[in-house]
């Protein structure tokens, strides 16, 4: 079980990391172009297919062709946590060495987009204060880690193991 979890978790983590790197690079060179987020989330979807495949592989090759919802969810979640941890670790390195001004650019772009919305002065101030609050939080590495885990785990990192378990669960009596 451990080999399957590590194998598929690492494959998934490497895939999401490549897409995340491309997306971050696109954003850094053109912050107004939303393609960076598209790359990031597309990478998550591609990567998390390997969590599904890992659960299926475990069921079919190591668990006699059957698996309970709970066991499938556990295997999927462990793979998902490995994927997310690789993602977070990669972002921490990228943020530190390649994109130390990421939050500065991100908040600047967010404020520019906010100005274009035509909000009332009171609404603008509330939203601006929220952006500046998160910008301040992002100066602390612990918050960066927590935000990055949330980015990948909510919802896709939690949803894929649930969907995988629901689709792949099979009782021994159901085998043909």
Buried (B, 14 or more C-beta within 10 A) or exposed (E): EEEBBBBBBBBBBBBBBBBBBBBBBBBBEEBEEBEBEEBBBBBBEBBBBBBBBBBBBBBBEEBEEBBBBEBBBBBBBBBBBBBBBBBBBBBBEBBEEEBEEBBEEBBBBBBEBBEEEEBEEEEBEEBBEEBEEBBEBBEEEEEBBEBBBEBBBEEBBBEBBBBBBEEBBBEEEEEE
